[in-house]
Amino acid sequence: MMIERLEKEIQPLKQQLISHPLYRQLQTVEDLRVFMEIHVYAVWDFMSLVKKLQLLLTHTSLPWVPSRYPEAGRLINEIVWGEETDLNQNQQAMSHFEMYLEAMQAIGADTQTIRKHVQQWAQSDQLLDDIQAAALPEAVHSFLHFTFSTIHTDQAHIIASVFTFGREDLIPDMFIEILKELKAEAGTALDPLIYYFERHIEVDGDQHGPMALRMMKSLCGEDPQKWNEAIEAAQEGLQKRIALWDAIQKRLTNPVLQ
């Protein structure tokens, strides 16, 4: 099956990401702040991939007409519901991005920079240019440029591939253990972050991951060109993620790097 071929071809990149040496360098709460202040951009742009798929696979304008992709549309609506309006550890409704900001604030990480950028970009009519002009590490520029260039293709199978194969399900169990060890230093301040990752891994593994695979099969069908494009997109998405991890690792090794 084509989905098995795709998973086989991206497996080396997935393994490289899961076993990245970055994780073992997260030894203090300050290291974690550095990680989160960069990783938060990947948490944010993920939501734009989700919403673009919803726009492509469901009907969101008036007058309403039935979707051309009823199965994929059902799946993405369920995923959006979980990602955009989940419950935090206090049972308050919020997006996973807002949960992450909440976790950043709890350990004293800077959230003002990402909030400022998101507010500015939300009003932008030249988003790629404005992202490139922002005072951010080059790896963040590259990561976001890839994401929004993918979104601008308007090709649901390509966007779905980046969404499905390059995101948070690649956080290893070891990372959760590292966070729990750091609780000795940070105490309950780390609880929101531990909840965020445990919740995200739970939802991705039990619900959204299988849904996303079904969506890929629905969108690519038996079309070999679509599958080839999906493989290329997944591979590039993983490479961008690895480059982002490399950049965080370098920042931890040499804090003066930008």
C-alpha positions in Angstrom: 0.0 0.0 0.0 1.1 3.6 -0.7 0.7 4.7 2.9 3.1 2.0 3.9 5.6 3.1 1.3 5.4 6.7 2.6 5.9 5.7 6.2 8.9 3.5 5.2 10.6 6.3 3.2 10.3 8.9 6.0 11.2 6.5 8.8 15.0 7.5 8.8 14.1 11.1 9.2 11.6 10.3 12.0 14.2 8.3 13.8 16.7 11.1 13.4 14.2 13.5 15.0 13.2 11.2 17.8 16.8 10.4 18.8 18.0 14.0 18.4 20.7 14.9 21.0 18.8 18.1 21.8 16.7 16.3 24.4 19.6 15.3 26.5 20.8 18.9 26.6 17.7 20.0 28.4 19.1 19.9 31.9 17.8 23.0 33.6 14.6 25.1 33.5 16.5 27.8 31.7 17.3 25.3 29.0 13.6 24.5 28.8 12.8 28.2 28.4 15.2 28.5 25.4 13.6 25.4 23.9 10.0 26.7 24.3 10.7 30.2 23.1 11.7 28.7 19.7 9.5 25.6 19.6 6.4 27.7 20.2 6.5 28.8 16.6 6.0 25.2 15.5 3.1 24.9 17.9 1.5 28.0 16.4 2.0 27.3 12.7 0.5 23.8 13.2 -2.8 25.5 13.8 -2.6 27.2 10.5 -2.1 23.8 8.7 -5.2 22.5 10.6 -7.4 25.5 9.6 -6.2 25.5 6.0 -7.3 21.8 5.7 -10.7 22.7 7.2 -11.1 25.5 4.6 -10.2 23.1 1.8 -12.2 20.0 2.9 -15.3 21.6 4.4 -17.6 24.3 3.2 -17.1 27.5 5.3 -18.9 30.2 3.2 -22.5 31.0 2.6 -24.8 29.8 1.1 -23.6 26.4 2.3 -23.3 23.4 -0.1 -22.1 19.9 0.7 -18.4 19.2 0.8 -16.7 17.4 -2.0 -14.7 15.5 0.6 -17.2 14.3 3.2 -15.0 11.7 4.8 -11.9 13.9 5.0 -14.0 16.8 6.0 -15.5 14.9 8.9 -12.0 13.9 10.1 -10.6 17.4 9.9 -13.6 18.8 11.7 -13.0 16.4 14.6 -9.3 17.3 14.6 -10.0 21.0 14.7 -12.4 20.6 17.6 -9.7 18.9 19.6 -6.8 21.2 18.6 -8.7 24.5 18.8 -11.0 24.0 21.8 -9.5 21.3 24.0 -9.5 21.5 27.8 -6.5 22.5 29.8 -5.5 20.9 33.1 -8.1 23.1 34.9 -10.8 22.0 32.4 -10.9 25.4 30.7 -11.5 25.4 27.0 -8.6 26.7 24.9 -6.4 25.8 21.9 -3.3 23.8 22.3 -1.3 26.9 21.3 -2.8 28.8 24.2 -2.1 25.8 26.5 1.6 26.1 25.4 1.7 29.8 26.1 0.2 29.1 29.6 2.9 26.5 30.2 5.6 29.0 29.0 4.3 31.6 31.4 4.4 29.1 34.3 8.2 28.7 34.0 9.0 32.3 33.2 9.6 31.9 29.4 9.0 34.9 27.2 5.6 34.9 25.5 5.5 38.5 24.5 7.6 38.0 21.4 5.4 35.3 19.9 2.2 37.1 20.9 3.5 40.3 19.2 4.4 38.4 16.0 1.1 36.5 15.8 -0.9 39.7 16.3 1.2 41.5 13.5 1.0 38.5 11.1 -2.7 38.1 11.6 -3.1 41.5 9.9 -0.5 41.0 7.2 -1.2 40.9 3.5 2.3 39.7 2.7 2.8 37.1 5.4 6.0 35.4 4.0 7.8 38.7 3.7 6.7 39.8 7.2 7.9 36.5 8.7 11.2 36.9 7.0 11.6 40.4 8.3 10.9 39.4 11.9 13.8 39.3 14.3 13.9 35.5 14.6 16.6 32.8 14.2 17.1 31.8 10.6 15.9 28.2 11.3 12.5 29.7 12.5 12.3 31.8 9.4 12.9 28.7 7.3 10.5 26.5 9.2 7.7 29.0 9.0 8.4 29.8 5.3 8.1 26.1 4.5 4.8 25.8 6.4 3.1 28.8 4.8 4.5 28.0 1.3 2.9 24.6 1.8 -0.4 26.2 2.8 -0.3 28.5 -0.2 -0.1 25.5 -2.6 -3.8 24.9 -1.9 -3.2 21.2 -2.4 -5.0 19.4 0.3 -2.9 16.1 0.0 0.4 18.1 0.3 -0.8 20.1 3.3 -2.2 17.0 5.0 1.1 15.2 4.6 3.0 17.9 6.3 0.3 18.0 9.0 0.3 14.3 9.5 3.9 13.3 9.4 6.0 16.2 10.8 4.4 17.3 14.0 4.2 16.7 17.7 3.7 12.9 17.7 7.5 12.9 17.1 8.2 14.0 20.7 9.8 10.9 22.4 8.7 9.5 25.7 12.1 10.4 27.0 11.2 14.1 26.8 8.4 13.6 29.3 10.7 11.9 31.6 13.2 14.8 31.4 10.4 17.2 32.3 9.4 15.1 35.3 13.1 15.1 36.4 13.2 18.9 36.1 10.2 19.1 38.4 12.7 18.8 41.3 14.0 22.2 40.2 10.8 23.9 39.1 8.1 22.2 41.2 4.5 22.7 40.1 5.5 25.3 37.6 6.2 22.5 35.1 2.7 20.9 35.6 1.1 22.8 32.7 3.9 21.8 30.3 3.8 18.1 31.3 0.0 18.2 30.9 0.3 19.8 27.4 2.7 17.1 26.1 1.0 14.2 27.7 -2.3 15.4 26.4 -0.9 16.1 22.9 0.7 12.7 22.7 -2.5 11.0 24.0 -4.7 12.8 21.5 -2.3 12.3 18.6 -1.7 8.6 19.3 -5.2 7.6 20.1 -7.3 9.8 17.9 -5.8 12.4 15.6 -2.9 10.2 14.3 -5.2 7.5 13.0 -7.7 10.1 11.7 -4.9 11.8 9.8 -3.8 8.6 8.2 -7.3 7.9 7.1 -7.5 11.5 5.7 -4.3 10.9 3.7 -5.7 7.7 2.2 -8.9 9.6 1.3 -7.1 12.5 -0.3 -4.4 10.6 -2.3 -6.6 7.6 -3.2 -4.9 5.5 -5.9 -3.1 8.5 -7.5 0.7 7.8 -7.6 1.6 11.4 -8.3 -0.3 12.6 -5.2 1.5 10.0 -3.1 4.9 11.0 -4.5 4.1 14.6 -3.7 3.0 13.7 -0.3 6.2 11.8 0.4 8.3 14.7 -0.8 6.3 17.1 1.4 6.6 14.9 4.5 10.4 14.5 4.0 10.9 18.2 3.6 8.7 18.9 6.7 10.8 16.5 8.8 14.0 18.0 7.5 12.8 21.5 8.5 11.9 20.2 11.9 15.4 18.6 12.4 17.0 21.9 11.4 14.9 23.7 14.0 16.1 21.2 16.6 19.6 21.7 15.5 19.2 25.5 15.9 17.9 25.0 19.5 20.8 22.7 20.3 23.3 25.3 19.1 21.6 28.0 21.1 21.9 25.9 24.2 25.5 25.2 23.5 26.3 28.9 22.8 23.6 31.3 24.2 25.0 34.2 22.2 23.9 32.6 18.9 20.9 34.1 17.2 
